[in-house]
Amino acid sequence: MAQATQEFGEWPLKRLMTEVCGSGHKSADDLTRAQATEAFERILADEPDPTTLGAFWLANRWKRNTPEELGAYVDVMCDRVEYAEPDADPVDCGANYDGKGRTAILGVAAGAVAAAAGTPVVVHSGDRVPTQKQDAYKHVLDELGVHTELTPRDSADMVDETGFGFYYQPAFNPAIDELFERRDMMGVRTFVNTIETLANPAGASIHLGSFYHLAFAKKVVDTFVESEFHDLDRVLMFQGMEGYDDVRPGYTKVAEWDAAGDDAGSDGASFDDFEIETAEYGMDLEEADLAVDDVAAESAAITEEILAGERDGAFADAVAVNAALRIYAREDADSIEEGLEAARAAIDDGSAREVLEALRDF
C-alpha cells in the first residue's frame, strides 16, 4: 500500500470511505476534484480490492455525485479514450449503454434520417453493459448487417462517408470496458454508467442525451462545464423512454443549453427547459404503442421498413420526431417543426434508405 500511496497520492479508496464519503447519504462529504481524480485513477489501475471498490461505488450512489466529482471522473476516463474525429461535426448520441428491454430502439433509424437530411450523427455503445445488459445501438446495427466492431478511425471514416457513425466502446474506451466484471458484480448502476455516455469519442461539439428528471439534465450540463477535457457548444436532452435517447410520447420536457461564452452551466441564462406535446408533431401515441418483444431484431426490422418508406404509423412518426430533435440539436433547423419537415422529406425522397445502404457497404 505504501507503494500505491507514493504512486497515486494520499487518498486510497478506504481512506476516502472512512474520512469523506462513506458515512451515509445524509452525513457524507463530497470529494474534491483532486480526490475524485485520484480515486478513479486507482480504480482504472485495478488498485482497490473488490470489497473496497464496491463500497466506494455504493457510497457514491447513496450520496449522489456532484458535477465536480463527475467532471473529474470524466476527465480521467477521457485521458484514456482513443479519439478519432471525423471531418464532419456530428451530433453525439450516447444513450444508456445498458440498453432497452421493452420498447424499440429508434435512434438508428432517427440517426440515418437526420444524416440523410444533412445532420451527421454519431452513436456509441458497448455490448451487454451492466447492469441491465440489454439491447443497445450495437445490437440493432448488427441485426441490420452493419459492421460495428470498428477501430475509432474507421468509425470516423464511417461518419464522413455515410453521415452516420458507430463507435464501439471496447475499441475507443478500453479502460472502461475492462471494468465489466467488477461492474457486473455490483448489481446496481454506478457513476460509470453516467460517465461512459459522456465519452464523446468523435469529439463532437453537440451532445444529445436523455433524462428521467430535469435535475439530471442540469447535472450533465454542469458536468460538461466542470470537465477540463470537454468544450461543448451545445447540449440538448429530453425525457427518454427507458432512459434512452428516444423521446417519450406525450407531455415531454426538453432541456437546452448553449455555451455561448457562458460558463455558468445550468444556472446561466443559456440553459432553458420547455415542454412539448409530441402529438403536436404527429407523434400521437402511447409508449405501449412502441413496445416490442425482441428489441434488437424488431428494432432492426422497423428501421429498415421505415427507411425504405414501407411503413407508416406509430413507429414512423416516432422516428421522424426523434430525427427532428437531432436536426434541431445541431441547429440545422431553427425549430423542431422545421426539423420534422426535413426528416419526413429525407424518408420520402429515398435518401434515408441510401444512408442505410451506405452503412451496409462500409
N, C-alpha and C positions, 0 to 999 in steps of 0.2 A: 504493500500500500504506500510505503514511503516513496518508492519509485514513481508510482502513479501520481502521488501528490506533487512531486517535483516536476513531472511532465505536464500535468494538467492545471495545476494551481492548488488552491486551498479548499476547494469545495467538492469533495466526493459526495455522491448522492445520499449516503447515510447521514452525513453531517447536515446536508440541506433538509432532510426529513426531520432530524432532531431539532434543528435551530431555526428553520424557516417555514417550511410548507407542510409539515406532517402532523400538525396538531388539530386537524379537523377543519371543516368548511367555514366555521364561524371565527376561529381564532388564528388560523394560518396566515402567515405573511406572504406577500408576493416576492418573487425572485427579482433581483436586479438584472439588468441586461448582461452584466458580466457573469453572474451566477447561472443564468439560463444558458448562456453560450457555453460555459464550461460543462454544464450538466449534459447538454446534448452532444458535445464533442466526446465526452466519456461514453455515452450510450452508443454512438456510432462506432467507437473504437472497441466495443464489446467489453468494456472495463467493469461495469457493475455486475454483481452476482444477480441471478434471476429474481430472487426474493426482493432485494432492494429495488431493482428496476421496476418490478410490478407495483411495489408500494409507492414509488415515486410517481409513476403514471397515474395510479389511482388517486393519490393526493392532489395532483394537478387537476384531475377530473372533478374532484369534490370541491375544491376551492375556486375553480374556474380561472382559466388563464387570462392574463391581461394582454392587450395588444403589444406591450413592450416585451413580454416573455415570448409571445408568438412571433414577433418580429425577429427576435434573436434566434429562435429555433429555425425560422425560415432561412435566415442568413447562413446559419451553419449548414443546413441542407443544400442551399443553392451553391455554396462554395464547392460542393461535391458533384453537382449536376453537370452533365455534358450538354452544353447548349449548342444548338445549331439553328441559326436564324435564317429564314428564307428571305428572298428579296422583297416579297410582299410583307405587309404588316397586318397579320391576321387578327381576328378576334380569338382570344384564348378561352377555351371552354374546358374547365377541369371539374367535371361532375364528381359526385361522391364515388370514390374508386370501388367501394364495396358493393355497389350495384343496386339494381332494382329486382323486385321479385313478384310484383303484382300487375304492373302496367307496362305498356310498350315503351321502349327507348326510342324517342323521336329525334334525338339530336343528330344522328347520322343523316336522316332524310332532311332535317331542317338545315344542317350544315351544307349539304350538297345543293339545296335550293338557294341558300344565301350565296354560295360560291358562284352558282350559275348567274345570279343577279349582280355579281361584281364585288361581293364581300368575301374575301378569303377567310377561312375558318380553320382553326386547329383544335383538335380534341386529343385528350390523353387519358390513359388508364393503365392499370395493371391487369393481372389475371387472377380472378377469385381472391381479391384482397380481403383480409379480415376486417370487420368481424362477420359480416353477412356472407361474404364470399359468393355473391350473386352475379348476375349478368351485367356487364358494363359495355362501354364502347367497343372494346376489342372483340367481344363475342358476337356482336351484331355484324361487324365488319368481316369477321371470319366466315360467318354464315353467308355473306354476300360474295365471298370469293376474293376479298381484298387482302393483300399481304399486310400483316400487322407487325410481325417481329422484325422490324427495320432498325437500322442504325439511325441515330439522330440526323446525320447528314442526308440519308435517304428520305427521312421524314420531311426535312426542309425542302428537298427537291420535289417531293410529292405535292407540297403546298404550291410551289411555283408552277408546276406542270398542270395541276388539276384545279387549284383553288381551294382544295380541302386536304388537310394533312392529319395523320395519326402518329402520335409519339407514344412509344411503348415504355412503360416505367422501368422494367429491368434493364433496358438499354440506356436510357438517359439519366436514371436516378438509382443506380445500383446500391448505393448506401442505404436507401430506404427499403429497397427490395430485400436486402439481407436481414432486415428486422422481421421478416414474415413470421417465423416460428415463434418468436417471443410475443409478437402482437397477437398471434393466434391463441396463445396460451392465456392471454388476459381475459378473453371472453366479452370484453366491452371495448368501445372505442376509446382511443387516447388522442392526445393532441396531434399525433402523427397523422390521423385521419383528416385533420383540418389542413395541416401544412402541406401535405403531399399534393393537394389540389391546387396549391398556390405556386407550384414549381415553375410554371410558365416556360416550358422547355424551348419554345420558339422565340423567346424574347419579345413577345407581343407588347404593344402599348395599351391594349384594351383587354380587360378581364370581364368575362360574363360568368356569373355563378348563381347559386340559389340559396334560399334560407327557409327555415321554418318560421322564425320570428325575426322582426326587423332588427332587434338588438344584435343578432349575429351578423347581419349585413354591415352594421356600423362597426362591429369588431373587425371584420375583414378589411374594410376600408382603412381603419386605424392601424391594422397590422401592416398593410402595404406602406402606409406613411412611416411607421416605425422601422420598417425594413431598410437597411442601408444598401441592399442589393437591388431591389426593385425600384423602378422610377416610372410608374404607370401614368398615363394621361387620363384614363377614364375607367370607371368600374360601373357595370350595370348588373344588378342582382334582382331576383324576383322569387316569390314563393313557388317552389317547385314540387312536383309530385315525387314522393318518396325521397326528398332531399336532393333530387337530380335536377339538372338544368333543363327540365321540361316544364313549362309553365302550367300551373294548376288551373283547371277550369273554374269559372265563376268569378267571384269577387277576389281579386288578387292584388297584393301590394307590390310595388316596384321601387327599388332604391337606385338612385343615380348619383354618381359622384364624378366630378370633373376637376382634375388637378388645378388647371388654370392659374398656376402660381400660388395656390392656396394650400399651405401645409397643415391646416387646422383639422384635416380629416373630417370625420362625421359631425364635428361641431362647427364646421365652416359653412359659409354661405353657398359653397359649391355642392354641398350634399343636400339632396332632395328626395323625398319619398312621396309617392302618389298611388292612387288606386285605379285599377282598370277593371272593367267588366268584360271578360273575354267574349261574351255573347255579342258585344258591340262590334267585334272584329270577325264575326262569323263562326266563332268557336262556342256555339250554343249547345253545350253538352255537359254531362256529369263525368266525374273521374271514373266512375264504373264503366262508362262507355269506352274507355281506353284500356280496359283490363284485358290481359292475355294469359294463357296457361303456360306456354313455353316462351319466355321473354326473348331470348336470343333469336330463335327460329322464326317466331311470328313477327318480331320487330323487323327482321330482315325481309320477310315476305311483304310486309306492309310498306316498307321503304321502297322496294323495287316496284310495287304496283303504283304507288303514288308518283314516283319519279317518272314512270312510264305514262302517266296520265290515264291509268286504267282503274283508278279508284277515287271515289269522292266520299263525302260523308264525314263522320266524326274525326277519323284519323287524318284525312287530308286537310281538314280545317285546322286541326291542332298543329300539323306540320307547318302549314302556311303561317300561322301566328308565331310559332317559335322561330321560323326563319326571319319573319319581320322584326322580331326583337334582336336578332343577331345583326341584321342590316342597320337597325336603328342604333345599336350599341356602338358601331363603328362610325356613326354619323354619315353613312352613305344614304340615309334618308332623314328628312327633317322631323318625321313623326312616325309613329307605329303604323298609322294608316297608309302613309306613303310606302313604308317598307312592305306592308301587306300587298299592295298593288304590284310591287316589283317581284315579290315572291310568287304570286299567282301567275304573273307573266312568264317567269322562268320555268314554271311547270308546263304552262300551256304551249309554249313555243318549242319544247323539247330539249332546251339547254340543260335542265336539271338532270335529265336522263343521260345526257352526254357526259356530265361530270362523273356519274356512277360508272359509265363505260370506261372513262379515262382512268378511274381508280383501279378498276379490274385489270386494265392493261399495264398499269405501272409496275 
